[in-house]
Amino acid sequence: MTSHMLRHTAASMWLDEGVDPGSVRRALGHRDIKITLGLYAHMIKGSAVRLAESVCRRMVGPIAPR
């Protein structure tokens, strides 16, 4: 295992756990969030669902639990 593999694993796990991409960017030392998102955006689980829920909450109020 290389240090690069450990770094990639850590970033993937952070995003899988819901850590915000900006914090991951800083931890990895990327200058631009585009680099972080370009490499790891696929790891952000349910981001489309969270986006839709956020819009709904702001428009119609809280969403009932599933």
mmCIF file of the N, C-alpha and C atoms, coordinates in Angstrom:
data_MODEL
# 
_entry.id   MODEL 
# 
loop_
_atom_site.group_PDB 
_atom_site.id 
_atom_site.type_symbol 
_atom_site.label_atom_id 
_atom_site.label_alt_id 
_atom_site.label_comp_id 
_atom_site.label_asym_id 
_atom_site.label_entity_id 
_atom_site.label_seq_id 
_atom_site.pdbx_PDB_ins_code 
_atom_site.Cartn_x 
_atom_site.Cartn_y 
_atom_site.Cartn_z 
_atom_site.occupancy 
_atom_site.B_iso_or_equiv 
_atom_site.pdbx_formal_charge 
_atom_site.auth_seq_id 
_atom_site.auth_comp_id 
_atom_site.auth_asym_id 
_atom_site.auth_atom_id 
_atom_site.pdbx_PDB_model_num 
ATOM 1   N N  . MET A 1 1  ? 0.847   -1.173 0.000  1.00 0.00 ? 1  MET A N  1 
ATOM 2   C CA . MET A 1 1  ? 0.000   0.000  0.000  1.00 0.00 ? 1  MET A CA 1 
ATOM 3   C C  . MET A 1 1  ? 0.894   1.237  0.000  1.00 0.00 ? 1  MET A C  1 
ATOM 4   N N  . THR A 1 2  ? 0.535   2.201  -0.821 1.00 0.00 ? 2  THR A N  1 
ATOM 5   C CA . THR A 1 2  ? 1.322   3.433  -0.912 1.00 0.00 ? 2  THR A CA 1 
ATOM 6   C C  . THR A 1 2  ? 0.651   4.548  -0.113 1.00 0.00 ? 2  THR A C  1 
ATOM 7   N N  . SER A 1 3  ? 1.397   5.620  0.123  1.00 0.00 ? 3  SER A N  1 
ATOM 8   C CA . SER A 1 3  ? 0.819   6.767  0.837  1.00 0.00 ? 3  SER A CA 1 
ATOM 9   C C  . SER A 1 3  ? -0.305  7.392  0.012  1.00 0.00 ? 3  SER A C  1 
ATOM 10  N N  . HIS A 1 4  ? -0.194  7.335  -1.311 1.00 0.00 ? 4  HIS A N  1 
ATOM 11  C CA . HIS A 1 4  ? -1.247  7.870  -2.169 1.00 0.00 ? 4  HIS A CA 1 
ATOM 12  C C  . HIS A 1 4  ? -2.547  7.071  -1.982 1.00 0.00 ? 4  HIS A C  1 
ATOM 13  N N  . MET A 1 5  ? -2.435  5.770  -1.870 1.00 0.00 ? 5  MET A N  1 
ATOM 14  C CA . MET A 1 5  ? -3.619  4.928  -1.657 1.00 0.00 ? 5  MET A CA 1 
ATOM 15  C C  . MET A 1 5  ? -4.273  5.238  -0.312 1.00 0.00 ? 5  MET A C  1 
ATOM 16  N N  . LEU A 1 6  ? -3.457  5.452  0.726  1.00 0.00 ? 6  LEU A N  1 
ATOM 17  C CA . LEU A 1 6  ? -3.992  5.795  2.040  1.00 0.00 ? 6  LEU A CA 1 
ATOM 18  C C  . LEU A 1 6  ? -4.713  7.136  2.005  1.00 0.00 ? 6  LEU A C  1 
ATOM 19  N N  . ARG A 1 7  ? -4.124  8.084  1.296  1.00 0.00 ? 7  ARG A N  1 
ATOM 20  C CA . ARG A 1 7  ? -4.717  9.417  1.148  1.00 0.00 ? 7  ARG A CA 1 
ATOM 21  C C  . ARG A 1 7  ? -6.069  9.329  0.440  1.00 0.00 ? 7  ARG A C  1 
ATOM 22  N N  . HIS A 1 8  ? -6.121  8.561  -0.641 1.00 0.00 ? 8  HIS A N  1 
ATOM 23  C CA . HIS A 1 8  ? -7.358  8.391  -1.407 1.00 0.00 ? 8  HIS A CA 1 
ATOM 24  C C  . HIS A 1 8  ? -8.423  7.694  -0.548 1.00 0.00 ? 8  HIS A C  1 
ATOM 25  N N  . THR A 1 9  ? -8.007  6.692  0.208  1.00 0.00 ? 9  THR A N  1 
ATOM 26  C CA . THR A 1 9  ? -8.925  5.972  1.082  1.00 0.00 ? 9  THR A CA 1 
ATOM 27  C C  . THR A 1 9  ? -9.489  6.903  2.151  1.00 0.00 ? 9  THR A C  1 
ATOM 28  N N  . ALA A 1 10 ? -8.629  7.712  2.756  1.00 0.00 ? 10 ALA A N  1 
ATOM 29  C CA . ALA A 1 10 ? -9.082  8.642  3.796  1.00 0.00 ? 10 ALA A CA 1 
ATOM 30  C C  . ALA A 1 10 ? -10.091 9.626  3.219  1.00 0.00 ? 10 ALA A C  1 
ATOM 31  N N  . ALA A 1 11 ? -9.792  10.211 2.080  1.00 0.00 ? 11 ALA A N  1 
ATOM 32  C CA . ALA A 1 11 ? -10.709 11.174 1.464  1.00 0.00 ? 11 ALA A CA 1 
ATOM 33  C C  . ALA A 1 11 ? -12.046 10.514 1.131  1.00 0.00 ? 11 ALA A C  1 
ATOM 34  N N  . SER A 1 12 ? -12.002 9.317  0.603  1.00 0.00 ? 12 SER A N  1 
ATOM 35  C CA . SER A 1 12 ? -13.226 8.593  0.262  1.00 0.00 ? 12 SER A CA 1 
ATOM 36  C C  . SER A 1 12 ? -14.056 8.311  1.502  1.00 0.00 ? 12 SER A C  1 
ATOM 37  N N  . MET A 1 13 ? -13.409 7.900  2.571  1.00 0.00 ? 13 MET A N  1 
ATOM 38  C CA . MET A 1 13 ? -14.123 7.597  3.819  1.00 0.00 ? 13 MET A CA 1 
ATOM 39  C C  . MET A 1 13 ? -14.722 8.861  4.425  1.00 0.00 ? 13 MET A C  1 
ATOM 40  N N  . TRP A 1 14 ? -13.985 9.977  4.404  1.00 0.00 ? 14 TRP A N  1 
ATOM 41  C CA . TRP A 1 14 ? -14.504 11.227 4.947  1.00 0.00 ? 14 TRP A CA 1 
ATOM 42  C C  . TRP A 1 14 ? -15.778 11.639 4.215  1.00 0.00 ? 14 TRP A C  1 
ATOM 43  N N  . LEU A 1 15 ? -15.733 11.602 2.891  1.00 0.00 ? 15 LEU A N  1 
ATOM 44  C CA . LEU A 1 15 ? -16.902 12.004 2.115  1.00 0.00 ? 15 LEU A CA 1 
ATOM 45  C C  . LEU A 1 15 ? -18.059 11.026 2.312  1.00 0.00 ? 15 LEU A C  1 
ATOM 46  N N  . ASP A 1 16 ? -17.742 9.754  2.420  1.00 0.00 ? 16 ASP A N  1 
ATOM 47  C CA . ASP A 1 16 ? -18.775 8.749  2.662  1.00 0.00 ? 16 ASP A CA 1 
ATOM 48  C C  . ASP A 1 16 ? -19.462 8.989  4.008  1.00 0.00 ? 16 ASP A C  1 
ATOM 49  N N  . GLU A 1 17 ? -18.720 9.513  4.967  1.00 0.00 ? 17 GLU A N  1 
ATOM 50  C CA . GLU A 1 17 ? -19.255 9.802  6.309  1.00 0.00 ? 17 GLU A CA 1 
ATOM 51  C C  . GLU A 1 17 ? -19.960 11.153 6.369  1.00 0.00 ? 17 GLU A C  1 
ATOM 52  N N  . GLY A 1 18 ? -19.941 11.893 5.262  1.00 0.00 ? 18 GLY A N  1 
ATOM 53  C CA . GLY A 1 18 ? -20.657 13.164 5.225  1.00 0.00 ? 18 GLY A CA 1 
ATOM 54  C C  . GLY A 1 18 ? -19.835 14.388 5.560  1.00 0.00 ? 18 GLY A C  1 
ATOM 55  N N  . VAL A 1 19 ? -18.509 14.249 5.642  1.00 0.00 ? 19 VAL A N  1 
ATOM 56  C CA . VAL A 1 19 ? -17.664 15.417 5.879  1.00 0.00 ? 19 VAL A CA 1 
ATOM 57  C C  . VAL A 1 19 ? -17.792 16.332 4.663  1.00 0.00 ? 19 VAL A C  1 
ATOM 58  N N  . ASP A 1 20 ? -17.886 17.640 4.907  1.00 0.00 ? 20 ASP A N  1 
ATOM 59  C CA . ASP A 1 20 ? -18.083 18.556 3.788  1.00 0.00 ? 20 ASP A CA 1 
ATOM 60  C C  . ASP A 1 20 ? -16.838 18.598 2.891  1.00 0.00 ? 20 ASP A C  1 
ATOM 61  N N  . PRO A 1 21 ? -17.045 18.734 1.583  1.00 0.00 ? 21 PRO A N  1 
ATOM 62  C CA . PRO A 1 21 ? -15.930 18.714 0.628  1.00 0.00 ? 21 PRO A CA 1 
ATOM 63  C C  . PRO A 1 21 ? -14.883 19.789 0.884  1.00 0.00 ? 21 PRO A C  1 
ATOM 64  N N  . GLY A 1 22 ? -15.287 20.940 1.421  1.00 0.00 ? 22 GLY A N  1 
ATOM 65  C CA . GLY A 1 22 ? -14.311 21.993 1.721  1.00 0.00 ? 22 GLY A CA 1 
ATOM 66  C C  . GLY A 1 22 ? -13.315 21.554 2.780  1.00 0.00 ? 22 GLY A C  1 
ATOM 67  N N  . SER A 1 23 ? -13.789 20.843 3.787  1.00 0.00 ? 23 SER A N  1 
ATOM 68  C CA . SER A 1 23 ? -12.887 20.334 4.827  1.00 0.00 ? 23 SER A CA 1 
ATOM 69  C C  . SER A 1 23 ? -11.952 19.270 4.267  1.00 0.00 ? 23 SER A C  1 
ATOM 70  N N  . VAL A 1 24 ? -12.482 18.421 3.398  1.00 0.00 ? 24 VAL A N  1 
ATOM 71  C CA . VAL A 1 24 ? -11.646 17.392 2.756  1.00 0.00 ? 24 VAL A CA 1 
ATOM 72  C C  . VAL A 1 24 ? -10.596 18.066 1.890  1.00 0.00 ? 24 VAL A C  1 
ATOM 73  N N  . ARG A 1 25 ? -10.998 19.105 1.158  1.00 0.00 ? 25 ARG A N  1 
ATOM 74  C CA . ARG A 1 25 ? -10.048 19.852 0.308  1.00 0.00 ? 25 ARG A CA 1 
ATOM 75  C C  . ARG A 1 25 ? -8.890  20.374 1.150  1.00 0.00 ? 25 ARG A C  1 
ATOM 76  N N  . ARG A 1 26 ? -9.220  20.995 2.282  1.00 0.00 ? 26 ARG A N  1 
ATOM 77  C CA . ARG A 1 26 ? -8.161  21.543 3.132  1.00 0.00 ? 26 ARG A CA 1 
ATOM 78  C C  . ARG A 1 26 ? -7.274  20.447 3.700  1.00 0.00 ? 26 ARG A C  1 
ATOM 79  N N  . ALA A 1 27 ? -7.865  19.335 4.129  1.00 0.00 ? 27 ALA A N  1 
ATOM 80  C CA . ALA A 1 27 ? -7.076  18.233 4.692  1.00 0.00 ? 27 ALA A CA 1 
ATOM 81  C C  . ALA A 1 27 ? -6.117  17.647 3.654  1.00 0.00 ? 27 ALA A C  1 
ATOM 82  N N  . LEU A 1 28 ? -6.558  17.612 2.404  1.00 0.00 ? 28 LEU A N  1 
ATOM 83  C CA . LEU A 1 28 ? -5.716  17.058 1.342  1.00 0.00 ? 28 LEU A CA 1 
ATOM 84  C C  . LEU A 1 28 ? -4.710  18.070 0.801  1.00 0.00 ? 28 LEU A C  1 
ATOM 85  N N  . GLY A 1 29 ? -4.946  19.345 1.098  1.00 0.00 ? 29 GLY A N  1 
ATOM 86  C CA . GLY A 1 29 ? -4.041  20.385 0.627  1.00 0.00 ? 29 GLY A CA 1 
ATOM 87  C C  . GLY A 1 29 ? -4.304  20.826 -0.806 1.00 0.00 ? 29 GLY A C  1 
ATOM 88  N N  . HIS A 1 30 ? -5.489  20.535 -1.322 1.00 0.00 ? 30 HIS A N  1 
ATOM 89  C CA . HIS A 1 30 ? -5.829  20.998 -2.669 1.00 0.00 ? 30 HIS A CA 1 
ATOM 90  C C  . HIS A 1 30 ? -6.075  22.501 -2.633 1.00 0.00 ? 30 HIS A C  1 
ATOM 91  N N  . ARG A 1 31 ? -5.562  23.216 -3.623 1.00 0.00 ? 31 ARG A N  1 
ATOM 92  C CA . ARG A 1 31 ? -5.782  24.657 -3.694 1.00 0.00 ? 31 ARG A CA 1 
ATOM 93  C C  . ARG A 1 31 ? -7.193  24.997 -4.135 1.00 0.00 ? 31 ARG A C  1 
ATOM 94  N N  . ASP A 1 32 ? -7.754  24.161 -4.979 1.00 0.00 ? 32 ASP A N  1 
ATOM 95  C CA . ASP A 1 32 ? -9.040  24.447 -5.592 1.00 0.00 ? 32 ASP A CA 1 
ATOM 96  C C  . ASP A 1 32 ? -10.012 23.303 -5.329 1.00 0.00 ? 32 ASP A C  1 
ATOM 97  N N  . ILE A 1 33 ? -11.228 23.641 -4.932 1.00 0.00 ? 33 ILE A N  1 
ATOM 98  C CA . ILE A 1 33 ? -12.244 22.619 -4.650 1.00 0.00 ? 33 ILE A CA 1 
ATOM 99  C C  . ILE A 1 33 ? -12.538 21.785 -5.896 1.00 0.00 ? 33 ILE A C  1 
ATOM 100 N N  . LYS A 1 34 ? -12.303 22.348 -7.089 1.00 0.00 ? 34 LYS A N  1 
ATOM 101 C CA . LYS A 1 34 ? -12.541 21.601 -8.329 1.00 0.00 ? 34 LYS A CA 1 
ATOM 102 C C  . LYS A 1 34 ? -11.683 20.340 -8.395 1.00 0.00 ? 34 LYS A C  1 
ATOM 103 N N  . ILE A 1 35 ? -10.497 20.414 -7.850 1.00 0.00 ? 35 ILE A N  1 
ATOM 104 C CA . ILE A 1 35 ? -9.612  19.242 -7.843 1.00 0.00 ? 35 ILE A CA 1 
ATOM 105 C C  . ILE A 1 35 ? -10.229 18.158 -6.958 1.00 0.00 ? 35 ILE A C  1 
ATOM 106 N N  . THR A 1 36 ? -10.622 18.544 -5.747 1.00 0.00 ? 36 THR A N  1 
ATOM 107 C CA . THR A 1 36 ? -11.205 17.586 -4.806 1.00 0.00 ? 36 THR A CA 1 
ATOM 108 C C  . THR A 1 36 ? -12.472 16.973 -5.374 1.00 0.00 ? 36 THR A C  1 
ATOM 109 N N  . LEU A 1 37 ? -13.367 17.818 -5.878 1.00 0.00 ? 37 LEU A N  1 
ATOM 110 C CA . LEU A 1 37 ? -14.631 17.308 -6.407 1.00 0.00 ? 37 LEU A CA 1 
ATOM 111 C C  . LEU A 1 37 ? -14.418 16.498 -7.676 1.00 0.00 ? 37 LEU A C  1 
ATOM 112 N N  . GLY A 1 38 ? -13.442 16.872 -8.480 1.00 0.00 ? 38 GLY A N  1 
ATOM 113 C CA . GLY A 1 38 ? -13.155 16.117 -9.691 1.00 0.00 ? 38 GLY A CA 1 
ATOM 114 C C  . GLY A 1 38 ? -12.706 14.696 -9.387 1.00 0.00 ? 38 GLY A C  1 
ATOM 115 N N  . LEU A 1 39 ? -12.015 14.530 -8.282 1.00 0.00 ? 39 LEU A N  1 
ATOM 116 C CA . LEU A 1 39 ? -11.506 13.209 -7.904 1.00 0.00 ? 39 LEU A CA 1 
ATOM 117 C C  . LEU A 1 39 ? -12.487 12.402 -7.062 1.00 0.00 ? 39 LEU A C  1 
ATOM 118 N N  . TYR A 1 40 ? -13.285 13.091 -6.244 1.00 0.00 ? 40 TYR A N  1 
ATOM 119 C CA . TYR A 1 40 ? -14.061 12.375 -5.233 1.00 0.00 ? 40 TYR A CA 1 
ATOM 120 C C  . TYR A 1 40 ? -15.561 12.632 -5.247 1.00 0.00 ? 40 TYR A C  1 
ATOM 121 N N  . ALA A 1 41 ? -16.082 13.408 -6.177 1.00 0.00 ? 41 ALA A N  1 
ATOM 122 C CA . ALA A 1 41 ? -17.511 13.737 -6.173 1.00 0.00 ? 41 ALA A CA 1 
ATOM 123 C C  . ALA A 1 41 ? -18.389 12.490 -6.185 1.00 0.00 ? 41 ALA A C  1 
ATOM 124 N N  . HIS A 1 42 ? -17.923 11.438 -6.826 1.00 0.00 ? 42 HIS A N  1 
ATOM 125 C CA . HIS A 1 42 ? -18.711 10.202 -6.880 1.00 0.00 ? 42 HIS A CA 1 
ATOM 126 C C  . HIS A 1 42 ? -18.894 9.571  -5.505 1.00 0.00 ? 42 HIS A C  1 
ATOM 127 N N  . MET A 1 43 ? -18.110 10.002 -4.520 1.00 0.00 ? 43 MET A N  1 
ATOM 128 C CA . MET A 1 43 ? -18.199 9.431  -3.179 1.00 0.00 ? 43 MET A CA 1 
ATOM 129 C C  . MET A 1 43 ? -19.238 10.135 -2.312 1.00 0.00 ? 43 MET A C  1 
ATOM 130 N N  . ILE A 1 44 ? -19.769 11.248 -2.772 1.00 0.00 ? 44 ILE A N  1 
ATOM 131 C CA . ILE A 1 44 ? -20.725 11.995 -1.966 1.00 0.00 ? 44 ILE A CA 1 
ATOM 132 C C  . ILE A 1 44 ? -22.084 11.337 -2.118 1.00 0.00 ? 44 ILE A C  1 
ATOM 133 N N  . LYS A 1 45 ? -22.423 10.508 -1.142 1.00 0.00 ? 45 LYS A N  1 
ATOM 134 C CA . LYS A 1 45 ? -23.648 9.713  -1.191 1.00 0.00 ? 45 LYS A CA 1 
ATOM 135 C C  . LYS A 1 45 ? -24.893 10.575 -1.098 1.00 0.00 ? 45 LYS A C  1 
ATOM 136 N N  . GLY A 1 46 ? -25.836 10.269 -1.945 1.00 0.00 ? 46 GLY A N  1 
ATOM 137 C CA . GLY A 1 46 ? -27.146 10.890 -1.847 1.00 0.00 ? 46 GLY A CA 1 
ATOM 138 C C  . GLY A 1 46 ? -27.156 12.389 -1.997 1.00 0.00 ? 46 GLY A C  1 
ATOM 139 N N  . SER A 1 47 ? -26.144 12.968 -2.626 1.00 0.00 ? 47 SER A N  1 
ATOM 140 C CA . SER A 1 47 ? -26.094 14.420 -2.707 1.00 0.00 ? 47 SER A CA 1 
ATOM 141 C C  . SER A 1 47 ? -27.273 14.981 -3.481 1.00 0.00 ? 47 SER A C  1 
ATOM 142 N N  . ALA A 1 48 ? -27.739 14.297 -4.506 1.00 0.00 ? 48 ALA A N  1 
ATOM 143 C CA . ALA A 1 48 ? -28.907 14.776 -5.253 1.00 0.00 ? 48 ALA A CA 1 
ATOM 144 C C  . ALA A 1 48 ? -30.148 14.736 -4.365 1.00 0.00 ? 48 ALA A C  1 
ATOM 145 N N  . VAL A 1 49 ? -30.258 13.698 -3.552 1.00 0.00 ? 49 VAL A N  1 
ATOM 146 C CA . VAL A 1 49 ? -31.397 13.589 -2.635 1.00 0.00 ? 49 VAL A CA 1 
ATOM 147 C C  . VAL A 1 49 ? -31.330 14.701 -1.595 1.00 0.00 ? 49 VAL A C  1 
ATOM 148 N N  . ARG A 1 50 ? -30.163 14.921 -1.013 1.00 0.00 ? 50 ARG A N  1 
ATOM 149 C CA . ARG A 1 50 ? -30.023 15.978 -0.008 1.00 0.00 ? 50 ARG A CA 1 
ATOM 150 C C  . ARG A 1 50 ? -30.312 17.347 -0.612 1.00 0.00 ? 50 ARG A C  1 
ATOM 151 N N  . LEU A 1 51 ? -29.885 17.572 -1.846 1.00 0.00 ? 51 LEU A N  1 
ATOM 152 C CA . LEU A 1 51 ? -30.147 18.829 -2.521 1.00 0.00 ? 51 LEU A CA 1 
ATOM 153 C C  . LEU A 1 51 ? -31.652 19.039 -2.676 1.00 0.00 ? 51 LEU A C  1 
ATOM 154 N N  . ALA A 1 52 ? -32.353 18.032 -3.157 1.00 0.00 ? 52 ALA A N  1 
ATOM 155 C CA . ALA A 1 52 ? -33.800 18.132 -3.346 1.00 0.00 ? 52 ALA A CA 1 
ATOM 156 C C  . ALA A 1 52 ? -34.506 18.352 -2.012 1.00 0.00 ? 52 ALA A C  1 
ATOM 157 N N  . GLU A 1 53 ? -34.090 17.643 -0.974 1.00 0.00 ? 53 GLU A N  1 
ATOM 158 C CA . GLU A 1 53 ? -34.704 17.802 0.344  1.00 0.00 ? 53 GLU A CA 1 
ATOM 159 C C  . GLU A 1 53 ? -34.484 19.210 0.882  1.00 0.00 ? 53 GLU A C  1 
ATOM 160 N N  . SER A 1 54 ? -33.313 19.749 0.652  1.00 0.00 ? 54 SER A N  1 
ATOM 161 C CA . SER A 1 54 ? -33.005 21.099 1.106  1.00 0.00 ? 54 SER A CA 1 
ATOM 162 C C  . SER A 1 54 ? -33.923 22.119 0.439  1.00 0.00 ? 54 SER A C  1 
ATOM 163 N N  . VAL A 1 55 ? -34.110 21.983 -0.856 1.00 0.00 ? 55 VAL A N  1 
ATOM 164 C CA . VAL A 1 55 ? -34.992 22.900 -1.579 1.00 0.00 ? 55 VAL A CA 1 
ATOM 165 C C  . VAL A 1 55 ? -36.422 22.760 -1.058 1.00 0.00 ? 55 VAL A C  1 
ATOM 166 N N  . CYS A 1 56 ? -36.887 21.527 -0.872 1.00 0.00 ? 56 CYS A N  1 
ATOM 167 C CA . CYS A 1 56 ? -38.241 21.288 -0.372 1.00 0.00 ? 56 CYS A CA 1 
ATOM 168 C C  . CYS A 1 56 ? -38.444 21.910 1.004  1.00 0.00 ? 56 CYS A C  1 
ATOM 169 N N  . ARG A 1 57 ? -37.487 21.734 1.901  1.00 0.00 ? 57 ARG A N  1 
ATOM 170 C CA . ARG A 1 57 ? -37.603 22.291 3.251  1.00 0.00 ? 57 ARG A CA 1 
ATOM 171 C C  . ARG A 1 57 ? -37.776 23.806 3.189  1.00 0.00 ? 57 ARG A C  1 
ATOM 172 N N  . ARG A 1 58 ? -37.029 24.431 2.316  1.00 0.00 ? 58 ARG A N  1 
ATOM 173 C CA . ARG A 1 58 ? -37.092 25.888 2.220  1.00 0.00 ? 58 ARG A CA 1 
ATOM 174 C C  . ARG A 1 58 ? -38.387 26.369 1.564  1.00 0.00 ? 58 ARG A C  1 
ATOM 175 N N  . MET A 1 59 ? -38.961 25.532 0.722  1.00 0.00 ? 59 MET A N  1 
ATOM 176 C CA . MET A 1 59 ? -40.168 25.933 0.009  1.00 0.00 ? 59 MET A CA 1 
ATOM 177 C C  . MET A 1 59 ? -41.454 25.552 0.751  1.00 0.00 ? 59 MET A C  1 
ATOM 178 N N  . VAL A 1 60 ? -41.494 24.364 1.351  1.00 0.00 ? 60 VAL A N  1 
ATOM 179 C CA . VAL A 1 60 ? -42.752 23.883 1.932  1.00 0.00 ? 60 VAL A CA 1 
ATOM 180 C C  . VAL A 1 60 ? -42.634 23.465 3.396  1.00 0.00 ? 60 VAL A C  1 
ATOM 181 N N  . GLY A 1 61 ? -41.483 23.531 3.969  1.00 0.00 ? 61 GLY A N  1 
ATOM 182 C CA . GLY A 1 61 ? -41.310 23.147 5.363  1.00 0.00 ? 61 GLY A CA 1 
ATOM 183 C C  . GLY A 1 61 ? -40.652 21.780 5.485  1.00 0.00 ? 61 GLY A C  1 
ATOM 184 N N  . PRO A 1 62 ? -40.506 21.293 6.730  1.00 0.00 ? 62 PRO A N  1 
ATOM 185 C CA . PRO A 1 62 ? -39.813 20.030 6.978  1.00 0.00 ? 62 PRO A CA 1 
ATOM 186 C C  . PRO A 1 62 ? -40.439 18.835 6.241  1.00 0.00 ? 62 PRO A C  1 
ATOM 187 N N  . ILE A 1 63 ? -39.602 17.913 5.878  1.00 0.00 ? 63 ILE A N  1 
ATOM 188 C CA . ILE A 1 63 ? -40.025 16.685 5.212  1.00 0.00 ? 63 ILE A CA 1 
ATOM 189 C C  . ILE A 1 63 ? -40.267 15.618 6.271  1.00 0.00 ? 63 ILE A C  1 
ATOM 190 N N  . ALA A 1 64 ? -41.363 14.889 6.127  1.00 0.00 ? 64 ALA A N  1 
ATOM 191 C CA . ALA A 1 64 ? -41.674 13.830 7.087  1.00 0.00 ? 64 ALA A CA 1 
ATOM 192 C C  . ALA A 1 64 ? -40.608 12.743 7.030  1.00 0.00 ? 64 ALA A C  1 
ATOM 193 N N  . PRO A 1 65 ? -40.270 12.123 8.178  1.00 0.00 ? 65 PRO A N  1 
ATOM 194 C CA . PRO A 1 65 ? -39.281 11.025 8.180  1.00 0.00 ? 65 PRO A CA 1 
ATOM 195 C C  . PRO A 1 65 ? -39.718 9.893  7.287  1.00 0.00 ? 65 PRO A C  1 
ATOM 196 N N  . ARG A 1 66 ? -38.740 9.189  6.736  1.00 0.00 ? 66 ARG A N  1 
ATOM 197 C CA . ARG A 1 66 ? -39.021 8.047  5.843  1.00 0.00 ? 66 ARG A CA 1 
ATOM 198 C C  . ARG A 1 66 ? -39.361 6.830  6.619  1.00 0.00 ? 66 ARG A C  1 
# 
